[in-house]
């Protein structure tokens, strides 16, 4: 679970899509963290291997 703590008074919880915590979601978390927010992104799929966009159909 990506968790980035910046000692901020504001926390953002990122909820991933059906594709899990993939590179896109990690990028969203990183951009929010660079803005100074605490970021938490729980893995709701309970798998380390997210679905690929090709499996969207």
mmCIF file of the N, C-alpha and C atoms, coordinates in Angstrom:
data_MODEL
# 
_entry.id   MODEL 
# 
loop_
_atom_site.group_PDB 
_atom_site.id 
_atom_site.type_symbol 
_atom_site.label_atom_id 
_atom_site.label_alt_id 
_atom_site.label_comp_id 
_atom_site.label_asym_id 
_atom_site.label_entity_id 
_atom_site.label_seq_id 
_atom_site.pdbx_PDB_ins_code 
_atom_site.Cartn_x 
_atom_site.Cartn_y 
_atom_site.Cartn_z 
_atom_site.occupancy 
_atom_site.B_iso_or_equiv 
_atom_site.pdbx_formal_charge 
_atom_site.auth_seq_id 
_atom_site.auth_comp_id 
_atom_site.auth_asym_id 
_atom_site.auth_atom_id 
_atom_site.pdbx_PDB_model_num 
ATOM 1   N N  . UNK A 1 1  ? 0.842   -1.174 0.000   1.00 0.00 ? 1  UNK A N  1 
ATOM 2   C CA . UNK A 1 1  ? 0.000   0.000  0.000   1.00 0.00 ? 1  UNK A CA 1 
ATOM 3   C C  . UNK A 1 1  ? 0.883   1.231  0.000   1.00 0.00 ? 1  UNK A C  1 
ATOM 4   N N  . UNK A 1 2  ? 0.792   2.022  -1.058  1.00 0.00 ? 2  UNK A N  1 
ATOM 5   C CA . UNK A 1 2  ? 1.545   3.280  -1.031  1.00 0.00 ? 2  UNK A CA 1 
ATOM 6   C C  . UNK A 1 2  ? 1.059   4.190  0.088   1.00 0.00 ? 2  UNK A C  1 
ATOM 7   N N  . UNK A 1 3  ? 1.984   4.610  0.895   1.00 0.00 ? 3  UNK A N  1 
ATOM 8   C CA . UNK A 1 3  ? 1.685   5.554  1.968   1.00 0.00 ? 3  UNK A CA 1 
ATOM 9   C C  . UNK A 1 3  ? 2.848   6.526  2.035   1.00 0.00 ? 3  UNK A C  1 
ATOM 10  N N  . UNK A 1 4  ? 2.554   7.788  1.796   1.00 0.00 ? 4  UNK A N  1 
ATOM 11  C CA . UNK A 1 4  ? 3.583   8.819  1.800   1.00 0.00 ? 4  UNK A CA 1 
ATOM 12  C C  . UNK A 1 4  ? 3.174   9.863  2.822   1.00 0.00 ? 4  UNK A C  1 
ATOM 13  N N  . UNK A 1 5  ? 3.969   10.001 3.876   1.00 0.00 ? 5  UNK A N  1 
ATOM 14  C CA . UNK A 1 5  ? 3.644   10.937 4.942   1.00 0.00 ? 5  UNK A CA 1 
ATOM 15  C C  . UNK A 1 5  ? 4.569   12.140 4.868   1.00 0.00 ? 5  UNK A C  1 
ATOM 16  N N  . UNK A 1 6  ? 3.976   13.322 4.795   1.00 0.00 ? 6  UNK A N  1 
ATOM 17  C CA . UNK A 1 6  ? 4.730   14.571 4.676   1.00 0.00 ? 6  UNK A CA 1 
ATOM 18  C C  . UNK A 1 6  ? 4.539   15.473 5.887   1.00 0.00 ? 6  UNK A C  1 
ATOM 19  N N  . UNK A 1 7  ? 4.060   14.918 6.980   1.00 0.00 ? 7  UNK A N  1 
ATOM 20  C CA . UNK A 1 7  ? 3.822   15.712 8.181   1.00 0.00 ? 7  UNK A CA 1 
ATOM 21  C C  . UNK A 1 7  ? 2.870   16.870 7.881   1.00 0.00 ? 7  UNK A C  1 
ATOM 22  N N  . UNK A 1 8  ? 1.854   16.596 7.072   1.00 0.00 ? 8  UNK A N  1 
ATOM 23  C CA . UNK A 1 8  ? 0.864   17.599 6.676   1.00 0.00 ? 8  UNK A CA 1 
ATOM 24  C C  . UNK A 1 8  ? -0.379  17.476 7.554   1.00 0.00 ? 8  UNK A C  1 
ATOM 25  N N  . UNK A 1 9  ? -1.146  18.532 7.619   1.00 0.00 ? 9  UNK A N  1 
ATOM 26  C CA . UNK A 1 9  ? -2.433  18.498 8.312   1.00 0.00 ? 9  UNK A CA 1 
ATOM 27  C C  . UNK A 1 9  ? -3.527  17.931 7.417   1.00 0.00 ? 9  UNK A C  1 
ATOM 28  N N  . UNK A 1 10 ? -3.200  17.707 6.156   1.00 0.00 ? 10 UNK A N  1 
ATOM 29  C CA . UNK A 1 10 ? -4.180  17.217 5.179   1.00 0.00 ? 10 UNK A CA 1 
ATOM 30  C C  . UNK A 1 10 ? -3.743  15.847 4.674   1.00 0.00 ? 10 UNK A C  1 
ATOM 31  N N  . UNK A 1 11 ? -4.681  14.917 4.711   1.00 0.00 ? 11 UNK A N  1 
ATOM 32  C CA . UNK A 1 11 ? -4.424  13.579 4.173   1.00 0.00 ? 11 UNK A CA 1 
ATOM 33  C C  . UNK A 1 11 ? -5.369  13.321 3.010   1.00 0.00 ? 11 UNK A C  1 
ATOM 34  N N  . UNK A 1 12 ? -4.860  12.660 1.985   1.00 0.00 ? 12 UNK A N  1 
ATOM 35  C CA . UNK A 1 12 ? -5.659  12.304 0.819   1.00 0.00 ? 12 UNK A CA 1 
ATOM 36  C C  . UNK A 1 12 ? -5.648  10.783 0.719   1.00 0.00 ? 12 UNK A C  1 
ATOM 37  N N  . UNK A 1 13 ? -6.834  10.198 0.613   1.00 0.00 ? 13 UNK A N  1 
ATOM 38  C CA . UNK A 1 13 ? -6.942  8.757  0.402   1.00 0.00 ? 13 UNK A CA 1 
ATOM 39  C C  . UNK A 1 13 ? -7.241  8.539  -1.069  1.00 0.00 ? 13 UNK A C  1 
ATOM 40  N N  . UNK A 1 14 ? -6.360  7.820  -1.738  1.00 0.00 ? 14 UNK A N  1 
ATOM 41  C CA . UNK A 1 14 ? -6.521  7.533  -3.167  1.00 0.00 ? 14 UNK A CA 1 
ATOM 42  C C  . UNK A 1 14 ? -7.141  6.146  -3.294  1.00 0.00 ? 14 UNK A C  1 
ATOM 43  N N  . UNK A 1 15 ? -8.272  6.081  -3.981  1.00 0.00 ? 15 UNK A N  1 
ATOM 44  C CA . UNK A 1 15 ? -8.939  4.802  -4.224  1.00 0.00 ? 15 UNK A CA 1 
ATOM 45  C C  . UNK A 1 15 ? -8.662  4.415  -5.673  1.00 0.00 ? 15 UNK A C  1 
ATOM 46  N N  . UNK A 1 16 ? -8.016  3.276  -5.846  1.00 0.00 ? 16 UNK A N  1 
ATOM 47  C CA . UNK A 1 16 ? -7.630  2.852  -7.192  1.00 0.00 ? 16 UNK A CA 1 
ATOM 48  C C  . UNK A 1 16 ? -8.820  2.340  -7.991  1.00 0.00 ? 16 UNK A C  1 
ATOM 49  N N  . UNK A 1 17 ? -8.595  2.196  -9.276  1.00 0.00 ? 17 UNK A N  1 
ATOM 50  C CA . UNK A 1 17 ? -9.607  1.668  -10.170 1.00 0.00 ? 17 UNK A CA 1 
ATOM 51  C C  . UNK A 1 17 ? -9.566  0.143  -10.118 1.00 0.00 ? 17 UNK A C  1 
ATOM 52  N N  . UNK A 1 18 ? -10.325 -0.504 -10.975 1.00 0.00 ? 18 UNK A N  1 
ATOM 53  C CA . UNK A 1 18 ? -10.359 -1.962 -11.025 1.00 0.00 ? 18 UNK A CA 1 
ATOM 54  C C  . UNK A 1 18 ? -8.988  -2.548 -11.379 1.00 0.00 ? 18 UNK A C  1 
ATOM 55  N N  . UNK A 1 19 ? -8.123  -1.713 -11.939 1.00 0.00 ? 19 UNK A N  1 
ATOM 56  C CA . UNK A 1 19 ? -6.802  -2.189 -12.357 1.00 0.00 ? 19 UNK A CA 1 
ATOM 57  C C  . UNK A 1 19 ? -5.809  -2.254 -11.207 1.00 0.00 ? 19 UNK A C  1 
ATOM 58  N N  . UNK A 1 20 ? -6.220  -1.899 -10.016 1.00 0.00 ? 20 UNK A N  1 
ATOM 59  C CA . UNK A 1 20 ? -5.347  -2.005 -8.851  1.00 0.00 ? 20 UNK A CA 1 
ATOM 60  C C  . UNK A 1 20 ? -4.349  -0.860 -8.761  1.00 0.00 ? 20 UNK A C  1 
ATOM 61  N N  . UNK A 1 21 ? -3.345  -1.050 -7.924  1.00 0.00 ? 21 UNK A N  1 
ATOM 62  C CA . UNK A 1 21 ? -2.320  -0.027 -7.732  1.00 0.00 ? 21 UNK A CA 1 
ATOM 63  C C  . UNK A 1 21 ? -1.262  -0.220 -8.816  1.00 0.00 ? 21 UNK A C  1 
ATOM 64  N N  . UNK A 1 22 ? -1.549  0.362  -9.969  1.00 0.00 ? 22 UNK A N  1 
ATOM 65  C CA . UNK A 1 22 ? -0.626  0.253  -11.100 1.00 0.00 ? 22 UNK A CA 1 
ATOM 66  C C  . UNK A 1 22 ? 0.224   1.523  -11.180 1.00 0.00 ? 22 UNK A C  1 
ATOM 67  N N  . UNK A 1 23 ? 0.972   1.664  -12.239 1.00 0.00 ? 23 UNK A N  1 
ATOM 68  C CA . UNK A 1 23 ? 1.874   2.809  -12.390 1.00 0.00 ? 23 UNK A CA 1 
ATOM 69  C C  . UNK A 1 23 ? 1.112   4.137  -12.409 1.00 0.00 ? 23 UNK A C  1 
ATOM 70  N N  . UNK A 1 24 ? -0.072  4.135  -13.005 1.00 0.00 ? 24 UNK A N  1 
ATOM 71  C CA . UNK A 1 24 ? -0.873  5.361  -13.048 1.00 0.00 ? 24 UNK A CA 1 
ATOM 72  C C  . UNK A 1 24 ? -1.242  5.815  -11.630 1.00 0.00 ? 24 UNK A C  1 
ATOM 73  N N  . UNK A 1 25 ? -1.737  4.916  -10.827 1.00 0.00 ? 25 UNK A N  1 
ATOM 74  C CA . UNK A 1 25 ? -2.151  5.248  -9.460  1.00 0.00 ? 25 UNK A CA 1 
ATOM 75  C C  . UNK A 1 25 ? -0.942  5.649  -8.619  1.00 0.00 ? 25 UNK A C  1 
ATOM 76  N N  . UNK A 1 26 ? 0.173   4.969  -8.799  1.00 0.00 ? 26 UNK A N  1 
ATOM 77  C CA . UNK A 1 26 ? 1.395   5.351  -8.083  1.00 0.00 ? 26 UNK A CA 1 
ATOM 78  C C  . UNK A 1 26 ? 1.806   6.774  -8.461  1.00 0.00 ? 26 UNK A C  1 
ATOM 79  N N  . UNK A 1 27 ? 1.651   7.120  -9.737  1.00 0.00 ? 27 UNK A N  1 
ATOM 80  C CA . UNK A 1 27 ? 1.969   8.474  -10.193 1.00 0.00 ? 27 UNK A CA 1 
ATOM 81  C C  . UNK A 1 27 ? 1.058   9.514  -9.562  1.00 0.00 ? 27 UNK A C  1 
ATOM 82  N N  . UNK A 1 28 ? -0.227  9.193  -9.443  1.00 0.00 ? 28 UNK A N  1 
ATOM 83  C CA . UNK A 1 28 ? -1.176  10.094 -8.791  1.00 0.00 ? 28 UNK A CA 1 
ATOM 84  C C  . UNK A 1 28 ? -0.751  10.320 -7.342  1.00 0.00 ? 28 UNK A C  1 
ATOM 85  N N  . UNK A 1 29 ? -0.392  9.243  -6.659  1.00 0.00 ? 29 UNK A N  1 
ATOM 86  C CA . UNK A 1 29 ? 0.051   9.350  -5.260  1.00 0.00 ? 29 UNK A CA 1 
ATOM 87  C C  . UNK A 1 29 ? 1.303   10.216 -5.156  1.00 0.00 ? 29 UNK A C  1 
ATOM 88  N N  . UNK A 1 30 ? 2.240   10.022 -6.059  1.00 0.00 ? 30 UNK A N  1 
ATOM 89  C CA . UNK A 1 30 ? 3.478   10.799 -6.027  1.00 0.00 ? 30 UNK A CA 1 
ATOM 90  C C  . UNK A 1 30 ? 3.224   12.283 -6.284  1.00 0.00 ? 30 UNK A C  1 
ATOM 91  N N  . UNK A 1 31 ? 2.333   12.609 -7.232  1.00 0.00 ? 31 UNK A N  1 
ATOM 92  C CA . UNK A 1 31 ? 2.036   14.012 -7.515  1.00 0.00 ? 31 UNK A CA 1 
ATOM 93  C C  . UNK A 1 31 ? 1.363   14.682 -6.322  1.00 0.00 ? 31 UNK A C  1 
ATOM 94  N N  . UNK A 1 32 ? 0.463   13.967 -5.666  1.00 0.00 ? 32 UNK A N  1 
ATOM 95  C CA . UNK A 1 32 ? -0.181  14.526 -4.479  1.00 0.00 ? 32 UNK A CA 1 
ATOM 96  C C  . UNK A 1 32 ? 0.833   14.734 -3.357  1.00 0.00 ? 32 UNK A C  1 
ATOM 97  N N  . UNK A 1 33 ? 1.748   13.776 -3.201  1.00 0.00 ? 33 UNK A N  1 
ATOM 98  C CA . UNK A 1 33 ? 2.774   13.891 -2.157  1.00 0.00 ? 33 UNK A CA 1 
ATOM 99  C C  . UNK A 1 33 ? 3.704   15.071 -2.439  1.00 0.00 ? 33 UNK A C  1 
ATOM 100 N N  . UNK A 1 34 ? 4.037   15.291 -3.710  1.00 0.00 ? 34 UNK A N  1 
ATOM 101 C CA . UNK A 1 34 ? 4.897   16.417 -4.066  1.00 0.00 ? 34 UNK A CA 1 
ATOM 102 C C  . UNK A 1 34 ? 4.220   17.752 -3.774  1.00 0.00 ? 34 UNK A C  1 
ATOM 103 N N  . UNK A 1 35 ? 2.891   17.746 -3.723  1.00 0.00 ? 35 UNK A N  1 
ATOM 104 C CA . UNK A 1 35 ? 2.146   18.955 -3.367  1.00 0.00 ? 35 UNK A CA 1 
ATOM 105 C C  . UNK A 1 35 ? 2.083   19.145 -1.859  1.00 0.00 ? 35 UNK A C  1 
ATOM 106 N N  . UNK A 1 36 ? 2.641   18.194 -1.104  1.00 0.00 ? 36 UNK A N  1 
ATOM 107 C CA . UNK A 1 36 ? 2.737   18.344 0.340   1.00 0.00 ? 36 UNK A CA 1 
ATOM 108 C C  . UNK A 1 36 ? 1.718   17.581 1.160   1.00 0.00 ? 36 UNK A C  1 
ATOM 109 N N  . UNK A 1 37 ? 0.843   16.829 0.510   1.00 0.00 ? 37 UNK A N  1 
ATOM 110 C CA . UNK A 1 37 ? -0.190  16.100 1.237   1.00 0.00 ? 37 UNK A CA 1 
ATOM 111 C C  . UNK A 1 37 ? 0.337   14.769 1.767   1.00 0.00 ? 37 UNK A C  1 
ATOM 112 N N  . UNK A 1 38 ? -0.278  14.284 2.849   1.00 0.00 ? 38 UNK A N  1 
ATOM 113 C CA . UNK A 1 38 ? -0.083  12.900 3.262   1.00 0.00 ? 38 UNK A CA 1 
ATOM 114 C C  . UNK A 1 38 ? -0.961  12.062 2.337   1.00 0.00 ? 38 UNK A C  1 
ATOM 115 N N  . UNK A 1 39 ? -0.435  10.974 1.816   1.00 0.00 ? 39 UNK A N  1 
ATOM 116 C CA . UNK A 1 39 ? -1.171  10.169 0.841   1.00 0.00 ? 39 UNK A CA 1 
ATOM 117 C C  . UNK A 1 39 ? -1.242  8.726  1.321   1.00 0.00 ? 39 UNK A C  1 
ATOM 118 N N  . UNK A 1 40 ? -2.444  8.175  1.279   1.00 0.00 ? 40 UNK A N  1 
ATOM 119 C CA . UNK A 1 40 ? -2.669  6.777  1.633   1.00 0.00 ? 40 UNK A CA 1 
ATOM 120 C C  . UNK A 1 40 ? -3.464  6.145  0.502   1.00 0.00 ? 40 UNK A C  1 
ATOM 121 N N  . UNK A 1 41 ? -3.011  4.997  0.024   1.00 0.00 ? 41 UNK A N  1 
ATOM 122 C CA . UNK A 1 41 ? -3.706  4.290  -1.050  1.00 0.00 ? 41 UNK A CA 1 
ATOM 123 C C  . UNK A 1 41 ? -3.808  2.811  -0.681  1.00 0.00 ? 41 UNK A C  1 
ATOM 124 N N  . UNK A 1 42 ? -4.912  2.405  -0.049  1.00 0.00 ? 42 UNK A N  1 
ATOM 125 C CA . UNK A 1 42 ? -5.050  0.999  0.335   1.00 0.00 ? 42 UNK A CA 1 
ATOM 126 C C  . UNK A 1 42 ? -5.275  0.111  -0.886  1.00 0.00 ? 42 UNK A C  1 
ATOM 127 N N  . UNK A 1 43 ? -4.724  -1.080 -0.836  1.00 0.00 ? 43 UNK A N  1 
ATOM 128 C CA . UNK A 1 43 ? -4.906  -2.045 -1.916  1.00 0.00 ? 43 UNK A CA 1 
ATOM 129 C C  . UNK A 1 43 ? -6.211  -2.792 -1.671  1.00 0.00 ? 43 UNK A C  1 
ATOM 130 N N  . UNK A 1 44 ? -7.254  -2.429 -2.389  1.00 0.00 ? 44 UNK A N  1 
ATOM 131 C CA . UNK A 1 44 ? -8.569  -3.021 -2.188  1.00 0.00 ? 44 UNK A CA 1 
ATOM 132 C C  . UNK A 1 44 ? -8.744  -4.353 -2.899  1.00 0.00 ? 44 UNK A C  1 
ATOM 133 N N  . UNK A 1 45 ? -7.829  -4.696 -3.791  1.00 0.00 ? 45 UNK A N  1 
ATOM 134 C CA . UNK A 1 45 ? -7.919  -5.970 -4.514  1.00 0.00 ? 45 UNK A CA 1 
ATOM 135 C C  . UNK A 1 45 ? -7.183  -7.101 -3.799  1.00 0.00 ? 45 UNK A C  1 
ATOM 136 N N  . UNK A 1 46 ? -6.349  -6.751 -2.860  1.00 0.00 ? 46 UNK A N  1 
ATOM 137 C CA . UNK A 1 46 ? -5.571  -7.738 -2.093  1.00 0.00 ? 46 UNK A CA 1 
ATOM 138 C C  . UNK A 1 46 ? -4.716  -8.625 -2.994  1.00 0.00 ? 46 UNK A C  1 
ATOM 139 N N  . UNK A 1 47 ? -4.168  -8.023 -4.040  1.00 0.00 ? 47 UNK A N  1 
ATOM 140 C CA . UNK A 1 47 ? -3.239  -8.723 -4.921  1.00 0.00 ? 47 UNK A CA 1 
ATOM 141 C C  . UNK A 1 47 ? -2.107  -7.769 -5.271  1.00 0.00 ? 47 UNK A C  1 
ATOM 142 N N  . UNK A 1 48 ? -0.933  -8.331 -5.485  1.00 0.00 ? 48 UNK A N  1 
ATOM 143 C CA . UNK A 1 48 ? 0.215   -7.509 -5.860  1.00 0.00 ? 48 UNK A CA 1 
ATOM 144 C C  . UNK A 1 48 ? 0.317   -7.333 -7.370  1.00 0.00 ? 48 UNK A C  1 
ATOM 145 N N  . UNK A 1 49 ? -0.467  -8.092 -8.110  1.00 0.00 ? 49 UNK A N  1 
ATOM 146 C CA . UNK A 1 49 ? -0.420  -8.012 -9.571  1.00 0.00 ? 49 UNK A CA 1 
ATOM 147 C C  . UNK A 1 49 ? -1.729  -7.418 -10.081 1.00 0.00 ? 49 UNK A C  1 
ATOM 148 N N  . UNK A 1 50 ? -1.732  -6.122 -10.392 1.00 0.00 ? 50 UNK A N  1 
ATOM 149 C CA . UNK A 1 50 ? -2.970  -5.502 -10.876 1.00 0.00 ? 50 UNK A CA 1 
ATOM 150 C C  . UNK A 1 50 ? -3.326  -5.989 -12.269 1.00 0.00 ? 50 UNK A C  1 
ATOM 151 N N  . UNK A 1 51 ? -4.573  -5.780 -12.625 1.00 0.00 ? 51 UNK A N  1 
ATOM 152 C CA . UNK A 1 51 ? -5.017  -6.094 -13.981 1.00 0.00 ? 51 UNK A CA 1 
ATOM 153 C C  . UNK A 1 51 ? -4.373  -5.111 -14.952 1.00 0.00 ? 51 UNK A C  1 
ATOM 154 N N  . UNK A 1 52 ? -4.190  -5.541 -16.173 1.00 0.00 ? 52 UNK A N  1 
ATOM 155 C CA . UNK A 1 52 ? -3.655  -4.631 -17.185 1.00 0.00 ? 52 UNK A CA 1 
ATOM 156 C C  . UNK A 1 52 ? -4.824  -3.955 -17.900 1.00 0.00 ? 52 UNK A C  1 
ATOM 157 N N  . UNK A 1 53 ? -4.531  -2.831 -18.545 1.00 0.00 ? 53 UNK A N  1 
ATOM 158 C CA . UNK A 1 53 ? -5.579  -2.134 -19.294 1.00 0.00 ? 53 UNK A CA 1 
ATOM 159 C C  . UNK A 1 53 ? -6.089  -3.002 -20.446 1.00 0.00 ? 53 UNK A C  1 
ATOM 160 N N  . UNK A 1 54 ? -5.252  -3.915 -20.943 1.00 0.00 ? 54 UNK A N  1 
ATOM 161 C CA . UNK A 1 54 ? -5.675  -4.809 -22.033 1.00 0.00 ? 54 UNK A CA 1 
ATOM 162 C C  . UNK A 1 54 ? -6.765  -5.759 -21.572 1.00 0.00 ? 54 UNK A C  1 
ATOM 163 N N  . UNK A 1 55 ? -6.855  -6.006 -20.275 1.00 0.00 ? 55 UNK A N  1 
ATOM 164 C CA . UNK A 1 55 ? -7.876  -6.911 -19.732 1.00 0.00 ? 55 UNK A CA 1 
ATOM 165 C C  . UNK A 1 55 ? -9.189  -6.189 -19.426 1.00 0.00 ? 55 UNK A C  1 
ATOM 166 N N  . UNK A 1 56 ? -9.289  -4.915 -19.826 1.00 0.00 ? 56 UNK A N  1 
ATOM 167 C CA . UNK A 1 56 ? -10.463 -4.109 -19.531 1.00 0.00 ? 56 UNK A CA 1 
ATOM 168 C C  . UNK A 1 56 ? -11.756 -4.625 -20.108 1.00 0.00 ? 56 UNK A C  1 
ATOM 169 N N  . UNK A 1 57 ? -11.698 -5.334 -21.203 1.00 0.00 ? 57 UNK A N  1 
ATOM 170 C CA . UNK A 1 57 ? -12.911 -5.860 -21.828 1.00 0.00 ? 57 UNK A CA 1 
ATOM 171 C C  . UNK A 1 57 ? -13.428 -7.034 -21.045 1.00 0.00 ? 57 UNK A C  1 
# 
